[in-house]
């Protein structure tokens, strides 16, 4: 299983945000374990600016994407 976790103190919603990039071969149980590890990892919570205990998952937005998904950036003129 290959994965990457990116953490930001503010997402577009203004909330702390963790983006988990996974490969397409991940199983549901592996994904569950990965989410559990991300939401209880003190380094991740600190990087996201959360002070809650490791057992508290509220306040952290999680986005799960295929790591090889093509990302399209669009710039709108206003």
Phi and psi restraints in degrees (value plus and minus 20) as a CYANA .aco file:
   2 UNK   PHI    -134.8   -94.8
   2 UNK   PSI     114.1   154.1
   3 UNK   PHI    -170.8  -130.8
   3 UNK   PSI     143.2   183.2
   4 UNK   PHI    -161.8  -121.8
   4 UNK   PSI     120.0   160.0
   5 UNK   PHI    -139.9   -99.9
   5 UNK   PSI     107.0   147.0
   6 UNK   PHI    -135.9   -95.9
   6 UNK   PSI     113.4   153.4
   7 UNK   PHI    -143.4  -103.4
   7 UNK   PSI     119.1   159.1
   8 UNK   PHI    -156.6  -116.6
   8 UNK   PSI     124.9   164.9
   9 UNK   PHI     -90.6   -50.6
   9 UNK   PSI     -47.1    -7.1
  10 UNK   PHI    -158.7  -118.7
  10 UNK   PSI     109.5   149.5
  11 UNK   PHI    -119.1   -79.1
  11 UNK   PSI    -189.8  -149.8
  12 UNK   PHI     -84.4   -44.4
  12 UNK   PSI     -42.9    -2.9
  13 UNK   PHI    -104.8   -64.8
  13 UNK   PSI     -28.6    11.4
  14 UNK   PHI      70.8   110.8
  14 UNK   PSI     -23.4    16.6
  15 UNK   PHI    -115.6   -75.6
  15 UNK   PSI     138.1   178.1
  16 UNK   PHI     -78.6   -38.6
  16 UNK   PSI     128.1   168.1
  17 UNK   PHI    -161.8  -121.8
  17 UNK   PSI     113.7   153.7
  18 UNK   PHI    -140.9  -100.9
  18 UNK   PSI     107.1   147.1
  19 UNK   PHI    -128.9   -88.9
  19 UNK   PSI     103.6   143.6
  20 UNK   PHI    -128.9   -88.9
  20 UNK   PSI      97.8   137.8
  21 UNK   PHI    -122.1   -82.1
  21 UNK   PSI     101.2   141.2
  22 UNK   PHI    -143.3  -103.3
  22 UNK   PSI     141.0   181.0
  23 UNK   PHI    -105.0   -65.0
  23 UNK   PSI     143.2   183.2
  24 UNK   PHI     -89.5   -49.5
  24 UNK   PSI     -28.3    11.7
  25 UNK   PHI    -116.1   -76.1
  25 UNK   PSI     -10.2    29.8
  26 UNK   PHI     -95.1   -55.1
  26 UNK   PSI     119.5   159.5
  27 UNK   PHI    -111.7   -71.7
  27 UNK   PSI     146.3   186.3
  28 UNK   PHI     -82.4   -42.4
  28 UNK   PSI     -59.5   -19.5
  29 UNK   PHI     -89.1   -49.1
  29 UNK   PSI     -57.5   -17.5
  30 UNK   PHI     -85.2   -45.2
  30 UNK   PSI     -60.0   -20.0
  31 UNK   PHI     -84.7   -44.7
  31 UNK   PSI     -61.3   -21.3
  32 UNK   PHI     -80.7   -40.7
  32 UNK   PSI     -64.0   -24.0
  33 UNK   PHI     -83.6   -43.6
  33 UNK   PSI     -62.0   -22.0
  34 UNK   PHI     -82.7   -42.7
  34 UNK   PSI     -65.8   -25.8
  35 UNK   PHI     -81.7   -41.7
  35 UNK   PSI     -62.7   -22.7
  36 UNK   PHI     -80.2   -40.2
  36 UNK   PSI     -63.9   -23.9
  37 UNK   PHI     -85.8   -45.8
  37 UNK   PSI     -60.6   -20.6
  38 UNK   PHI     -85.8   -45.8
  38 UNK   PSI     -63.2   -23.2
  39 UNK   PHI     -97.7   -57.7
  39 UNK   PSI     -30.3     9.7
  40 UNK   PHI    -134.7   -94.7
  40 UNK   PSI     -19.1    20.9
  41 UNK   PHI     -99.6   -59.6
  41 UNK   PSI      99.1   139.1
  42 UNK   PHI     -83.0   -43.0
  42 UNK   PSI     -53.3   -13.3
  43 UNK   PHI     -85.0   -45.0
  43 UNK   PSI     -60.8   -20.8
  44 UNK   PHI     -86.1   -46.1
  44 UNK   PSI     -66.5   -26.5
  45 UNK   PHI     -82.6   -42.6
  45 UNK   PSI     -59.9   -19.9
  46 UNK   PHI     -86.0   -46.0
  46 UNK   PSI     -63.7   -23.7
  47 UNK   PHI     -82.3   -42.3
  47 UNK   PSI     -51.0   -11.0
  48 UNK   PHI    -102.7   -62.7
  48 UNK   PSI     -25.3    14.7
  49 UNK   PHI      61.8   101.8
  49 UNK   PSI      -2.8    37.2
  50 UNK   PHI    -112.7   -72.7
  50 UNK   PSI     121.2   161.2
  51 UNK   PHI    -129.5   -89.5
  51 UNK   PSI     -18.4    21.6
  52 UNK   PHI     -88.1   -48.1
  52 UNK   PSI     143.0   183.0
  53 UNK   PHI     -86.1   -46.1
  53 UNK   PSI     143.0   183.0
  54 UNK   PHI     -82.0   -42.0
  54 UNK   PSI     -43.4    -3.4
  55 UNK   PHI    -101.3   -61.3
  55 UNK   PSI     -31.9     8.1
  56 UNK   PHI    -114.5   -74.5
  56 UNK   PSI     100.8   140.8
  57 UNK   PHI    -124.6   -84.6
  57 UNK   PSI     -25.1    14.9
  58 UNK   PHI     -90.0   -50.0
  58 UNK   PSI     125.0   165.0
  59 UNK   PHI      75.7   115.7
  59 UNK   PSI     -26.0    14.0
  60 UNK   PHI    -134.0   -94.0
  60 UNK   PSI      90.3   130.3
  61 UNK   PHI     -95.4   -55.4
  61 UNK   PSI     116.3   156.3
  62 UNK   PHI    -142.1  -102.1
  62 UNK   PSI     108.1   148.1
  63 UNK   PHI    -138.8   -98.8
  63 UNK   PSI     104.1   144.1
  64 UNK   PHI    -130.4   -90.4
  64 UNK   PSI     105.5   145.5
  65 UNK   PHI    -153.7  -113.7
  65 UNK   PSI     135.2   175.2
  66 UNK   PHI     -89.6   -49.6
  66 UNK   PSI     106.1   146.1
  67 UNK   PHI     -84.2   -44.2
  67 UNK   PSI     -40.5    -0.5
  68 UNK   PHI    -122.0   -82.0
  68 UNK   PSI      -9.2    30.8
  69 UNK   PHI     -86.3   -46.3
  69 UNK   PSI     114.6   154.6
  70 UNK   PHI     -94.4   -54.4
  70 UNK   PSI     109.0   149.0
  71 UNK   PHI    -122.2   -82.2
  71 UNK   PSI     109.8   149.8
  72 UNK   PHI    -131.7   -91.7
  72 UNK   PSI     100.3   140.3
  73 UNK   PHI    -118.9   -78.9
  73 UNK   PSI     107.1   147.1
  74 UNK   PHI    -139.1   -99.1
  74 UNK   PSI     112.1   152.1
  75 UNK   PHI    -128.2   -88.2
  75 UNK   PSI     100.1   140.1
  76 UNK   PHI    -117.4   -77.4
  76 UNK   PSI     116.7   156.7
  77 UNK   PHI    -110.5   -70.5
  77 UNK   PSI     113.4   153.4
